[in-house]
Amino acid sequence: MRHHNHNRKFGRKKKVRSALLKSLVLSLIVYGRIRTTEAKAKEIRPIVEKMVTRALSADVNAKRVIMSRLMNRAPETKKLIEEIAPKFKGVAGGYTRILKLPNRKSDGAKMALIEFVK
């Protein structure tokens, strides 16, 4: 059965695809908003939301899990736990929004802006 087999492949191998998604998540944490294709924005949204939810607890285990998912980047982990997550204290999900932008001129790809709500 093919239950829960609906991730986008982006025409890449598994390792390259996971590196791309981790890189996009890191960029979102660093800059607060990024402009990317709509499909990539929709794909990283659940990853970021789960990380923010995990960062709300801010215990040692949560820090270690987030650090491992962010390719052992300490500054980004610290920013997520100390700056981004406290803004969402008491909020039950919905930490990011996706705004649709005009299509990219070169290839006509659907573009989107993903950002943190607060």
Contact map, one row per residue, 1 for C-alpha under 8 A:
1110000000000000000000000000000000000000000000000000000000000000000000000000000000000000000000000000000000000000000000
1111100000000000000000000000000000000000000000000000000000000000000000000000000000000000000000000000000000000000000000
1111100000000000000000000000000000000000000000000000000000000000000000000000000000000000000000000000000000000000000000
0111110000000000000000000000000000000000000000000000000000000000000000000000000000000000000000000000000000000000000000
0111111000000000000000000000000000000000000000000000000000000000000000000000000000000000000000000000000000000000000000
0001111100000000000000000000000000000000000000000000000000000000000000000000000000000000000000000000000000000000000000
0000111110000000000000000000000000000000001000000000000000000000000000000000000000000000000000000000000000000000000000
0000011111000000000000000000000000000010001000000000000000000000000000000000000000000000000000000000000000000000000000
0000001111111000100000000000000000000000000000000000000000000000000000000000000000000000000000000000000000000000000000
0000000111110000100000000000000000000000000000000000000000000000000000000000000000000000000000000000000000000000000000
0000000011111000000000000000000000000000000000000000000000000000000000000000000000000000000000000000000000000000000000
0000000011111101100000000000000000000000000000000000000000000000000000000000000000000000000000000000000000000000000000
0000000010111111100000000000000000000000000000000000000000000000000000000000000000000000000000000000000000000000000000
0000000000011111110000000000000000000000000000000000000000000000000000000000000000000000000000000000000000000000000000
0000000000001111111000000000000000000000000000000000000000000000000000000000000000000000000000000000000000000000000000
0000000000011111111100000000000000000000000000000000000000000000000000000000000000000000000000000000000000000000000000
0000000011011111111110000000000000000000000000000000000000000000000000000000000000000000000000000000000000000000000000
0000000000000111111111000000000000000000000000000000000000000000000000000000000000000000000000000000000000000000000000
0000000000000011111111100000000000000000000000000000000000000000000000000000000000000000000000000000000000000000000000
0000000000000001111111110000000000000000000000000000000000000000000000000000000000000000000000000000000000000000000000
0000000000000000111111111000000000000001001100000000000000000000000000000000000000000000000000000000000000000000000000
0000000000000000011111111100000000000000000000000000000000000000000011100000000000000000000000000000000000000000000000
0000000000000000001111111110000000000000000000000000000000000000000000000000000000000000000000000000000000000000000000
0000000000000000000111111111000000000000000100000000000000000000000000000000000000000000000000000000000000000000000000
0000000000000000000011111111100000000000000100110000000000000000000001000000000000000000000000000000000000000000000000
0000000000000000000001111111110000000000000000000000000000000000000001000001000000000000000000000000000000000000000000
0000000000000000000000111111111111000000000000000000000000000000000000000000000000000000000000000000000000000000000000
0000000000000000000000011111111111000000000000000000000000000000000000000000000000000000000000000000000000000000011000
0000000000000000000000001111111110000000000000000000000000000000000000000001001100000000000000000000000000000000000000
0000000000000000000000000111111100000000000000000000000000000000000000000001001000000000000000000000000000000000000000
0000000000000000000000000011111111000000000000000000000000000000000000000000000000000000000000000000000000000000000000
0000000000000000000000000011111111000000000000000000000000000000000000000000000000000000000000000000000000000000001100
0000000000000000000000000011101111100000000000000000000000000000000000000000000000000000000000000000000000000000111100
0000000000000000000000000011001111110000000000000000000000000000000000000000000000000000000000000000000000000000111000
0000000000000000000000000000000011111000000000000000000000000000000000000000000000000000000000000000000000000011110000
0000000000000000000000000000000001111101100000000000000000000000000000000000000000000000000000000000000000000011110000
0000000000000000000000000000000000111111100000000000000000000000000000000000000000000000000000000000000000001111000000
0000000000000000000000000000000000011111110000000000000000000000000000000000000000000000000000000001000000000111100000
0000000100000000000000000000000000001111111000000000000000000000000000000000000000000000000000000000000000000000000000
0000000000000000000010000000000000011111111100000000000000000000000000000000000000000000000000000000000000000000000000
0000000000000000000000000000000000011111111110000000000000000000000000000000000000000000000000000100000000000001110000
0000000000000000000000000000000000000111111111000000000000000000000000000000000000000000000000000100000000000000000000
0000001100000000000010000000000000000011111111100000000000000000000000000000000000000000000000000000000000000000000000
0000000000000000000010011000000000000001111111110000000000000000000000000000000000000000000000000000000000000000000000
0000000000000000000000000000000000000000111111111000000000000000000000000000000000000000000000010000000000000000000000
0000000000000000000000000000000000000000011111111100000000000000000000000000000000000000000000000000000000000000000000
0000000000000000000000001000000000000000001111111110000000000000000000000000000000000000000000000000000000000000000000
0000000000000000000000001000000000000000000111111111000000000000000000000000000000000000000000000000000000000000000000
0000000000000000000000000000000000000000000011111111100000000000000000000000000000000000000011110000000000000000000000
0000000000000000000000000000000000000000000001111111110000000000000000000000000000000000000000000000000000000000000000
0000000000000000000000000000000000000000000000111111111000000000010000000000000000000000000000000000000000000000000000
0000000000000000000000000000000000000000000000011111111100000000000000000000000110011000000000100000000000000000000000
0000000000000000000000000000000000000000000000001111111110000000000000000000000000001000000010000000000000000000000000
0000000000000000000000000000000000000000000000000111111111000100010000000000000000000000000000000000000000000000000000
0000000000000000000000000000000000000000000000000011111111000110010000000000000110001000000000000000000000000000000000
0000000000000000000000000000000000000000000000000001111111000000000000000000000010001101100000000000000000000000000000
0000000000000000000000000000000000000000000000000000111111100100000000000000000000000000000000000000000000000000000000
0000000000000000000000000000000000000000000000000000011111110110000000000000000010000000000000000000000000000000000000
0000000000000000000000000000000000000000000000000000000011111110000000000000000000000000000000000000000000000000000000
0000000000000000000000000000000000000000000000000000000001111111000000000000000000000000000000000000000000000000000000
0000000000000000000000000000000000000000000000000000000000111111100000000000000000000000000000000000000000000000000000
0000000000000000000000000000000000000000000000000000011011111111110000000000000000000000000000000000000000000000000000
0000000000000000000000000000000000000000000000000000001001111111111000000000100010000000000000000000000000000000000000
0000000000000000000000000000000000000000000000000000000000011111111100000000000000000000000000000000000000000000000000
0000000000000000000000000000000000000000000000000000000000001111111110000000000000000000000000000000000000000000000000
0000000000000000000000000000000000000000000000000010011000000111111111000000100000000000000000000000000000000000000000
0000000000000000000000000000000000000000000000000000000000000011111111111100100000000000000000000000000000000000000000
0000000000000000000000000000000000000000000000000000000000000001111111110000000000000000000000000000000000000000000000
0000000000000000000001000000000000000000000000000000000000000000111111110000000000000000000000000000000000000000000000
0000000000000000000001001100000000000000000000000000000000000000011111111001100000000000000000000000000000000000000000
0000000000000000000001000000000000000000000000000000000000000000001111111000000000000000000000000000000000000000000000
0000000000000000000000000000000000000000000000000000000000000000001111111100000000000000000000000000000000000000000000
0000000000000000000000000000000000000000000000000000000000000000001001111111100000000000000000000000000000000000000000
0000000000000000000000000000000000000000000000000000000000000000001000011111110000000000000000000000000000000000000000
0000000000000000000000000000000000000000000000000000000000000000000000001111111000000000000000000000000000000000000000
0000000000000000000000000100110000000000000000000000000000000000000001001111111100000000000000000000000000000000000000
0000000000000000000000000000000000000000000000000000000000000010011001001111111110000000000000000000000000000000000000
0000000000000000000000000000000000000000000000000000000000000000000000000111111111100000000000000000000000000000000000
0000000000000000000000000000110000000000000000000000000000000000000000000011111111110000000000000000000000000000000000
0000000000000000000000000000100000000000000000000001001000000000000000000001111111111000000000000000000000000000000000
0000000000000000000000000000000000000000000000000001001101000010000000000000111111111100000000000000000000000000000000
0000000000000000000000000000000000000000000000000000000000000000000000000000011111111100000000000000000000000000000000
0000000000000000000000000000000000000000000000000000000000000000000000000000011111111110000000000000000000000000000000
0000000000000000000000000000000000000000000000000001000000000000000000000000001111111111000000000000000000000000000000
0000000000000000000000000000000000000000000000000001101100000000000000000000000111111111100000000000000000000000000000
0000000000000000000000000000000000000000000000000000000100000000000000000000000011111111100000000000000000000000000000
0000000000000000000000000000000000000000000000000000000000000000000000000000000000111111100000000000000000000000000001
0000000000000000000000000000000000000000000000000000000100000000000000000000000000011111111000100000000000000000000001
0000000000000000000000000000000000000000000000000000000100000000000000000000000000001111111000000000000000000000000000
0000000000000000000000000000000000000000000000000000000000000000000000000000000000000001111100000000000000000000000000
0000000000000000000000000000000000000000000000000000000000000000000000000000000000000001111111000000000000000000000000
0000000000000000000000000000000000000000000000000000000000000000000000000000000000000000011111000000000000000000000000
0000000000000000000000000000000000000000000000001000100000000000000000000000000000000000001111100000000000000000000000
0000000000000000000000000000000000000000000000001000000000000000000000000000000000000000001111111000000000000000000010
0000000000000000000000000000000000000000000000001001000000000000000000000000000000000001000011111000000000000000000111
0000000000000000000000000000000000000000000010001000000000000000000000000000000000000000000001111100000000000000011110
0000000000000000000000000000000000000000000000000000000000000000000000000000000000000000000001111110000000000000011110
0000000000000000000000000000000000000000110000000000000000000000000000000000000000000000000000011111000000000001111000
0000000000000000000000000000000000000000000000000000000000000000000000000000000000000000000000001111100000000001110000
0000000000000000000000000000000000000100000000000000000000000000000000000000000000000000000000000111110000000111100000
0000000000000000000000000000000000000000000000000000000000000000000000000000000000000000000000000011111000000111100000
0000000000000000000000000000000000000000000000000000000000000000000000000000000000000000000000000001111100000111000000
0000000000000000000000000000000000000000000000000000000000000000000000000000000000000000000000000000111110011110000000
0000000000000000000000000000000000000000000000000000000000000000000000000000000000000000000000000000011111111110000000
0000000000000000000000000000000000000000000000000000000000000000000000000000000000000000000000000000001111111000000000
0000000000000000000000000000000000000000000000000000000000000000000000000000000000000000000000000000000111110000000000
0000000000000000000000000000000000000000000000000000000000000000000000000000000000000000000000000000000111111000000000
0000000000000000000000000000000000000000000000000000000000000000000000000000000000000000000000000000001111111100000000
0000000000000000000000000000000000001000000000000000000000000000000000000000000000000000000000000000001110111110000000
0000000000000000000000000000000000001100000000000000000000000000000000000000000000000000000000000001111100011111000000
0000000000000000000000000000000000111100000000000000000000000000000000000000000000000000000000000001111100001111100000
0000000000000000000000000000000000111100100000000000000000000000000000000000000000000000000000000111110000000111110000
0000000000000000000000000000000011110100100000000000000000000000000000000000000000000000000000000111100000000011111000
0000000000000000000000000001000011110000100000000000000000000000000000000000000000000000000000011110000000000001111100
0000000000000000000000000001000111000000000000000000000000000000000000000000000000000000000000011100000000000000111110
0000000000000000000000000000000110000000000000000000000000000000000000000000000000000000000000111000000000000000011111
0000000000000000000000000000000000000000000000000000000000000000000000000000000000000000000001111000000000000000001111
0000000000000000000000000000000000000000000000000000000000000000000000000000000000000011000000100000000000000000000111
